[in-house]
């Protein structure tokens, strides 16, 4: 219980361990004061993990469970571990089941009028793409999460790369975890995907 009562960078793992050990969200809330909304979401993830590991294998896992796991953020590797399989086998099964992400557009205008930004993200919680895929382009991978002393330099490199490609007539696609990459140059890339 000490790990739960003391805030730290490891407390989230202690919460997960407690949920696996059978603690109720109410008991965890009493120890942590973490909002019940978050605890309920974490409990849902633990329930999904337990369901995946409850004896299912690739030949009998329900498509609804695969979809739920992806909607909750499970990687194919995590599902493979729970199912006693490989990441590639789970990926192929998931694709065969039609469980693939869709592309959504970030509404930067609060629904006042149709958004036209190139800010995009992929999700398993949706039914249709917000954009069409008729153009091809060159993908530039961004710097990822902030790291003191490196992010700004890598963001600058990514933007310079995008500008060079566009100057040479190429369509550009940026994939980055860090939205600040283009916060000051929001129209640098033809498409910007925020990685999660």
N, C-alpha and C positions, 0 to 999 in steps of 0.2 A: 504493500500500500504506500510505502514511502515514495516510490517512483511516481505514483499517481498524484500525490499531494504536493510534490515539489516541482514547480515549473522548470523545464529544461528542454534542450533540443532533442532529448530522447523520450519525452513524455508521450508523444503520439504512439511510439512503439509499445510503451507500457500499457496504454489504453487498448491497443490491439491485442496484446497478450492477455489482458484482463477479460476482454470480450471472448477470446478463445477459451479462457478458463471458466467461463460461465457467469461472470459478473453481470449484473443487470445494468442498463444504462442509468437507472436511478442511483444505484450505488456508486457508479463511476462519477456521476454528476456530484454526489455528496462529497467525494474525495477531491475532485478537480475543479468544480464549478464551470466546466466547459459547457457551453450552451447545448441543451438537449437536441436541438435541430442537428448539430454536427454529430453528436453521439449516435443519434438514430441513423444517420447516413453511414457512419462507420460500422454500425451493427449490421446494416444491410449488406455491406461488402463482406463482412465475416460470414454472414449467412450464405451468401453466394459462393464463397470459397468452400465452405463446408458442404454445400450441395454438390459442387463439382467433384469433390473428393469422396463423395458418399457411395462410391462403387461404380460410377459411370466410367465408361471407356469410349473411345472414338466411335465405336459401332452402335452405341445406344444413348449417347448424350442428346437430350432434346434440343432442338433449335432454339426454343424459347430461353433455355438456360444459357446457351452460348450468346444469344443476343443480350440478355440481361447482364452477363458478365462484361461484355464489351461496352454497354451503356454505362456501367459502373467504373470503367477505366481499366479493366484487366487487360494485360498484354497477352498475346498468344503464348508467350513463354510461361507466364503464370498459370494459364489454363492448362498447358501441356504438363506442367509439374503436378497439378491436381488430378489430371486424367491419366497420368502414367504414360505419357506419350512424348513426342518431340514437337518443338515449336513449328517446324515446317509442316508436319502432319496436321496439326491443329489449324494452321493458316489455310491449308488446302481444303480441309473440311469446312471451315467457316465460309470460305469463298463459295464452295459448292452449295452450301446452305443458303447463300444469298445474303449473308451477314457481312456487309461491307459499309464503309463510312460514306457519308454524303458531305458535300461542301455547302456551307452556309456563309452568308455575307453578314458582316457586322453592321448593324444599323447605327450609323454615326449621327443620325439626324432625329432621333427619338420618335420615329414614325410620323413626323410632320409631313413628309413627302417621301417618295421612293428613294432609298439610299443608292448611290452610284459609286461608292468607294470600292477600292480594290482590296479591302481588308477582309480576309477569308479565314475560315477555320473548318476543320473536319470533325464530324461527330457521328456517333452511332445512334443518336437520339433525334431522328428526323426521318422524313419519308421521301423528300425530293431535293435535288440540287437547286441552289439559288442562281447558279451560273451555268453557262454552256461551255463545253470543252471543244471548241472548233479550231483554236489556234495552238500552235506549238511554240515552245520557248526554251530558253536555257535557264536551268535552276541554279540559284546561288544559295548556299547554306549560310545562315547567319551565325553569329558568335555564340548563341545560346544564352544561358542565364548570366546575370551580372557577376563578374568577378573583379574585385578591386584591382585596378592596375592593368586590366586587359580588355574589358568590354568595349570601352570607347574606341580603342584602337582597332579592334576587330570590326566594330560597327562601321567605322570610317572605311575600312578595307572593303566591306561588303557593298557599301554605297558606291565607292569608287569603281568596283567591279561592275555593278549594275549600270553605272553611267557609261563605262567603256563599251559594254555590250550594246547598249541602246544606241550609242554613237555609231556603232558598226552595223546598225540595222536589225539587231536581234530583239525579239520579244523577251522579256525577263520575268522570272518567277523567283520570289524570295521566300525562303522558309526559315523562320526564326522563332525562337522562344521569347525573345526580347522585343516587345513592341516599341521600345524607345529607338530601335534601329532607324526607323523611318518617321519618328514623331515630328522631326523638323523638316523632313523631306518626304512627306506622305505620298507623293506621286512619283517617286523614283522608279519603282518597279511596276510592271504592268499588272502583276498579281502578287499579293503578299499573303502568305499563309502563316498564321500563328500556330506554332507547335505547342502541344501541351504535354 
